[in-house]
């Protein structure tokens, strides 16, 4: 497993990241721990979670359960020093502290809860799950209209959060801070304040990215490359669509679609022709479609670390097989042609 620097954070992480959001909902604790064992064995030592997990769906009675499962595993295996663990503080609009925005105070409160559940003294990468001002992610781009947040208030909020992050770093409770579901404007403001005030720099951004969702490929790509801010790509298999298991508009039992029929707005009249195009490319070149999709993410000119979200050990084993896979120029050419023909299928 290749190890790469996480931007300018000083952290070194595996080229693939283990996602955990199904642990405690679609996966039992035993299944989750089997995934954790396999990931560690295969060198996937960068793990991502969040205080609100598990998802699909998010329920008040299960909030924090994923972190608890990680904590139980860490206590049993004693492997904390071998891992780089990322988690997230929830913003307003969810069942965790409903209606409360992210502030320096909520950052500290949420972190203390995560540390307790995961039975650890520190988090390597602490991320803001989404901006207080809202975002265009999760299919919100179709109706997105920026509301012109008060710039001075936004700067004060960001300064408060970064000042608290500095204190948490000094206390040894976090090693770096990052963000998720953010825009280029937001990222630029965070970095400007960090540079101007001598506060911690946002180390990374976790946004959606896959063969079917390529919003990151323009302004964000330039920003990511120049500012050395890696993309932690969530849903790199488009919630399983790129595996082909839903091809023909079917819904196998036990899958994410069985619980979430429209896959968070990803099921559209355009999506299955796009999926078929990518499945065809993989078949023509003798590639596993999941491994091809993950290798595509790693092929980008900006640093991209795909987050693997599997609901079985077998799926995770296949996904980890993408490590080190380099796609041939002719494969990338066919992918580029398919993208032009099936741009933005959802």
C-alpha positions as CSV (number, residue, x, y, z in Angstrom):
1,X,0.0,0.0,0.0
2,X,1.5,3.3,-1.1
3,X,1.8,6.0,1.6
4,X,1.4,9.6,0.7
5,X,1.6,13.0,2.5
6,X,-1.7,14.5,3.5
7,X,-1.0,17.9,2.0
8,X,1.0,20.1,4.3
9,X,-0.4,18.6,7.5
10,X,2.7,16.5,8.3
11,X,0.5,13.4,8.3
12,X,1.3,10.4,6.1
13,X,-1.7,8.3,5.0
14,X,-2.5,5.2,2.9
15,X,-3.5,5.9,-0.6
16,X,-6.9,4.4,0.1
17,X,-9.1,5.4,3.1
18,X,-11.5,3.1,5.0
19,X,-15.0,4.5,5.3
20,X,-17.1,3.4,8.2
21,X,-20.5,5.0,7.9
22,X,-22.4,1.6,7.6
23,X,-21.0,0.3,10.8
24,X,-23.9,-0.1,13.2
25,X,-26.6,0.1,10.5
26,X,-26.0,-2.0,7.5
27,X,-23.1,-3.8,9.2
28,X,-23.2,-5.5,12.6
29,X,-20.3,-4.9,15.0
30,X,-18.8,-8.3,14.1
31,X,-19.0,-7.4,10.4
32,X,-17.4,-4.0,11.1
33,X,-14.6,-5.5,13.1
34,X,-13.9,-8.0,10.3
35,X,-13.6,-5.1,7.8
36,X,-11.3,-3.3,10.3
37,X,-9.1,-6.4,10.6
38,X,-8.8,-6.8,6.8
39,X,-8.1,-3.1,6.3
40,X,-5.2,-3.1,8.8
41,X,-3.8,-6.4,7.4
42,X,-3.8,-4.9,3.8
43,X,-2.3,-1.6,4.9
44,X,-5.3,0.6,4.7
45,X,-4.4,2.6,7.8
46,X,-6.3,5.8,7.1
47,X,-9.8,5.6,8.4
48,X,-12.7,8.0,8.2
49,X,-15.8,8.3,10.5
50,X,-18.1,11.0,12.0
51,X,-19.9,11.6,15.2
52,X,-23.3,11.3,13.4
53,X,-22.5,7.9,11.9
54,X,-23.9,5.4,11.1
55,X,-26.0,6.7,8.2
56,X,-28.6,5.2,5.8
57,X,-30.5,6.3,7.7
58,X,-29.2,8.7,10.4
59,X,-31.3,8.0,13.5
60,X,-31.1,9.6,16.9
61,X,-30.8,6.2,18.6
62,X,-27.7,5.2,16.6
63,X,-25.8,8.4,16.5
64,X,-22.2,7.7,17.7
65,X,-22.5,4.0,17.3
66,X,-19.8,3.8,14.5
67,X,-17.3,5.6,16.7
68,X,-18.2,3.2,19.6
69,X,-17.5,0.2,17.3
70,X,-14.1,1.7,16.4
71,X,-13.4,2.2,20.1
72,X,-14.2,-1.4,20.9
73,X,-11.9,-2.6,18.1
74,X,-9.1,-0.3,19.2
75,X,-9.3,-1.5,22.8
76,X,-9.2,-5.1,21.7
77,X,-6.4,-4.7,19.1
78,X,-4.2,-2.0,20.6
79,X,-3.5,-0.7,17.1
80,X,-4.1,3.0,17.6
81,X,-0.5,4.1,16.8
82,X,-0.7,2.3,13.4
83,X,-3.8,4.3,12.3
84,X,-4.6,7.8,11.1
85,X,-8.1,8.4,12.2
86,X,-10.3,11.2,10.8
87,X,-13.7,12.1,12.2
88,X,-16.1,15.0,11.9
89,X,-18.1,17.5,13.9
90,X,-21.7,17.7,12.7
91,X,-23.2,21.0,11.6
92,X,-26.8,22.2,12.0
93,X,-29.7,20.4,10.5
94,X,-29.0,16.9,11.8
95,X,-30.0,15.0,14.9
96,X,-26.7,15.7,16.7
97,X,-27.2,19.0,18.6
98,X,-30.2,19.9,16.2
99,X,-30.1,23.5,15.0
100,X,-26.7,24.3,16.5
101,X,-24.1,25.6,14.1
102,X,-20.4,24.7,14.3
103,X,-18.6,27.0,16.7
104,X,-15.4,26.8,18.6
105,X,-17.4,25.6,21.6
106,X,-19.3,22.9,19.7
107,X,-16.0,21.8,18.1
108,X,-14.6,21.1,21.5
109,X,-17.7,19.5,22.9
110,X,-18.1,17.2,19.9
111,X,-14.5,16.2,19.9
112,X,-14.6,15.2,23.6
113,X,-17.6,12.9,22.8
114,X,-15.7,11.4,19.8
115,X,-12.6,10.7,21.9
116,X,-14.7,9.0,24.6
117,X,-16.5,6.8,22.1
118,X,-13.4,5.8,20.3
119,X,-11.4,5.3,23.5
120,X,-8.5,7.3,22.3
121,X,-6.7,10.4,23.4
122,X,-6.5,12.1,20.1
123,X,-7.9,12.4,16.6
124,X,-5.5,12.8,13.7
125,X,-7.7,14.7,11.3
126,X,-10.8,16.6,12.7
127,X,-13.2,17.7,10.0
128,X,-16.1,20.1,9.7
129,X,-18.9,18.0,8.2
130,X,-20.4,20.9,6.2
131,X,-20.3,24.7,6.4
132,X,-22.7,26.6,8.5
133,X,-23.8,28.7,5.5
134,X,-24.9,25.5,3.6
135,X,-23.5,24.1,0.4
136,X,-24.3,22.8,-3.1
137,X,-23.4,19.2,-2.4
138,X,-25.7,16.2,-2.3
139,X,-27.7,17.2,-5.4
140,X,-28.4,20.7,-4.0
141,X,-26.5,22.2,-6.9
142,X,-29.7,22.0,-9.1
143,X,-31.4,24.7,-7.1
144,X,-28.4,26.3,-5.4
145,X,-28.6,30.0,-4.8
146,X,-26.0,31.5,-2.5
147,X,-27.7,33.7,0.0
148,X,-24.9,36.2,0.6
149,X,-23.8,35.3,4.1
150,X,-22.6,38.2,6.2
151,X,-18.9,38.3,5.3
152,X,-17.7,39.8,8.6
153,X,-19.8,37.3,10.6
154,X,-18.4,34.4,8.5
155,X,-14.8,35.6,9.1
156,X,-15.5,35.8,12.8
157,X,-16.9,32.3,12.8
158,X,-13.9,30.9,10.9
159,X,-11.5,32.6,13.2
160,X,-13.3,31.2,16.3
161,X,-13.1,27.7,14.9
162,X,-9.4,27.9,13.9
163,X,-8.5,29.5,17.2
164,X,-10.1,26.5,19.0
165,X,-8.4,24.1,16.6
166,X,-5.1,25.7,17.6
167,X,-5.9,25.1,21.3
168,X,-6.9,21.5,20.6
169,X,-3.7,20.9,18.7
170,X,-1.6,22.4,21.5
171,X,-3.4,20.1,23.9
172,X,-2.6,17.1,21.8
173,X,-6.3,16.3,21.1
174,X,-6.1,16.7,17.4
175,X,-3.2,16.8,14.9
176,X,-4.8,18.6,12.0
177,X,-8.1,20.1,11.0
178,X,-10.0,19.6,7.7
179,X,-13.3,20.3,6.1
180,X,-16.0,18.6,4.1
181,X,-18.8,19.5,1.6
182,X,-17.1,22.9,1.1
183,X,-16.8,25.3,-1.8
184,X,-13.7,27.0,-3.3
185,X,-14.7,30.3,-1.8
186,X,-15.0,28.8,1.7
187,X,-11.6,27.0,1.3
188,X,-9.9,30.2,0.2
189,X,-11.3,32.1,3.2
190,X,-10.1,29.3,5.7
191,X,-6.6,29.4,4.2
192,X,-6.4,33.2,4.1
193,X,-7.3,33.5,7.8
194,X,-4.9,30.7,8.7
195,X,-2.1,32.4,6.8
196,X,-2.9,35.9,8.1
197,X,-3.5,35.0,11.7
198,X,-1.0,32.2,12.1
199,X,-3.7,29.7,12.8
200,X,-3.9,26.0,11.7
201,X,-4.3,25.4,8.0
202,X,-7.2,23.3,6.7
203,X,-5.3,20.1,5.7
204,X,-7.8,18.5,3.3
205,X,-11.4,18.6,1.9
206,X,-13.8,15.7,1.8
207,X,-16.2,16.2,-1.1
208,X,-18.0,13.7,-3.3
209,X,-16.1,12.5,-6.4
210,X,-16.5,9.7,-8.8
211,X,-16.8,8.9,-12.5
212,X,-20.4,10.0,-12.2
213,X,-19.8,13.1,-10.0
214,X,-17.1,15.3,-11.2
215,X,-17.9,18.8,-9.8
216,X,-14.4,18.9,-8.4
217,X,-12.7,18.9,-11.8
218,X,-12.5,22.7,-12.5
219,X,-12.0,25.4,-10.0
220,X,-11.7,23.0,-7.1
221,X,-9.1,21.0,-9.0
222,X,-6.9,24.0,-9.5
223,X,-7.3,25.1,-5.9
224,X,-6.5,21.6,-4.6
225,X,-3.4,21.3,-6.7
226,X,-1.9,24.7,-6.0
227,X,-2.7,24.8,-2.3
228,X,-1.7,21.2,-1.7
229,X,-5.1,20.4,-0.3
230,X,-5.9,16.7,-1.0
231,X,-9.4,15.6,-1.9
232,X,-10.8,12.8,0.3
233,X,-13.3,11.5,-2.2
234,X,-16.5,10.1,-0.7
235,X,-18.8,7.9,-2.7
236,X,-16.0,7.1,-5.3
237,X,-18.2,4.2,-6.5
238,X,-21.3,6.4,-6.6
239,X,-22.8,4.5,-3.7
240,X,-22.3,1.2,-5.5
241,X,-23.8,2.2,-8.9
242,X,-20.4,1.8,-10.6
243,X,-20.1,-1.8,-9.3
244,X,-22.9,-2.7,-11.7
245,X,-25.0,-4.3,-9.0
246,X,-27.9,-2.0,-9.8
247,X,-27.6,-2.3,-13.6
248,X,-30.9,-2.7,-15.3
249,X,-32.5,-0.7,-12.5
250,X,-32.7,-3.6,-10.1
251,X,-32.5,-3.4,-6.3
252,X,-30.7,-6.4,-4.7
253,X,-31.8,-7.3,-1.1
254,X,-29.5,-6.0,1.6
255,X,-28.1,-3.2,-0.5
256,X,-28.1,0.5,0.2
257,X,-30.8,1.1,-2.4
258,X,-33.1,-1.3,-0.6
259,X,-33.1,1.3,2.2
260,X,-32.7,4.4,0.1
261,X,-34.5,3.8,-3.2
262,X,-33.3,7.0,-5.0
263,X,-29.8,6.8,-3.6
264,X,-29.9,10.4,-2.4
265,X,-31.0,11.7,-5.8
266,X,-28.5,9.6,-7.8
267,X,-31.2,7.5,-9.6
268,X,-32.2,9.4,-12.7
269,X,-33.1,8.5,-16.3
270,X,-29.5,9.3,-17.3
271,X,-27.6,7.3,-14.7
272,X,-27.9,3.8,-16.0
273,X,-26.7,4.6,-19.5
274,X,-23.7,6.3,-17.9
275,X,-23.0,3.3,-15.7
276,X,-23.3,1.0,-18.7
277,X,-20.7,3.0,-20.5
278,X,-18.2,2.6,-17.7
279,X,-19.0,-1.0,-17.2
280,X,-18.3,-1.5,-20.9
281,X,-14.9,0.1,-20.6
282,X,-14.0,-2.1,-17.7
283,X,-15.1,-5.3,-19.5
284,X,-13.3,-4.4,-22.7
285,X,-10.0,-4.0,-20.8
286,X,-10.4,-6.9,-18.4
287,X,-10.7,-4.7,-15.4
288,X,-12.9,-5.0,-12.3
289,X,-15.3,-2.0,-12.6
290,X,-14.8,-1.0,-8.9
291,X,-11.1,-1.2,-9.2
292,X,-11.2,0.9,-12.4
293,X,-13.4,3.5,-10.8
294,X,-11.0,3.8,-7.8
295,X,-7.9,3.8,-9.9
296,X,-9.4,6.7,-11.9
297,X,-9.8,8.7,-8.8
298,X,-6.1,8.1,-7.9
299,X,-5.1,9.1,-11.5
300,X,-6.2,12.7,-11.2
301,X,-3.7,15.6,-11.4
302,X,-4.7,16.7,-7.9
303,X,-4.2,14.3,-5.0
304,X,-7.3,12.2,-4.5
305,X,-7.7,9.6,-1.7
306,X,-10.8,7.5,-2.3
307,X,-12.9,6.5,0.7
308,X,-13.9,2.8,0.5
309,X,-17.4,2.2,1.8
310,X,-18.1,-1.5,1.7
311,X,-20.9,-3.6,3.3
312,X,-19.0,-6.9,3.1
313,X,-15.5,-8.1,3.6
314,X,-15.6,-9.4,0.0
315,X,-16.5,-6.0,-1.4
316,X,-13.7,-4.4,0.7
317,X,-11.2,-7.0,-0.5
318,X,-12.0,-6.2,-4.1
319,X,-11.8,-2.4,-3.5
320,X,-8.4,-2.7,-1.8
321,X,-7.2,-4.5,-4.9
322,X,-7.3,-1.1,-6.6
323,X,-4.2,0.0,-4.6
324,X,-1.3,0.6,-7.0
325,X,-3.5,0.0,-10.1
326,X,-2.5,2.4,-13.0
327,X,-4.9,2.7,-15.8
328,X,-3.6,2.5,-19.4
329,X,-3.8,5.6,-21.6
330,X,-6.4,3.9,-23.8
331,X,-8.6,3.3,-20.8
332,X,-8.3,6.9,-19.7
333,X,-9.1,8.0,-23.2
334,X,-12.3,5.9,-23.3
335,X,-13.3,7.2,-19.8
336,X,-12.8,10.8,-21.1
337,X,-15.0,10.1,-24.1
338,X,-17.7,8.5,-21.9
339,X,-17.6,11.5,-19.6
340,X,-18.3,13.9,-22.5
341,X,-21.2,11.7,-23.6
342,X,-22.6,11.2,-20.1
343,X,-21.6,14.3,-18.2
344,X,-23.4,15.0,-14.9
345,X,-25.9,12.1,-15.0
346,X,-27.3,13.2,-11.6
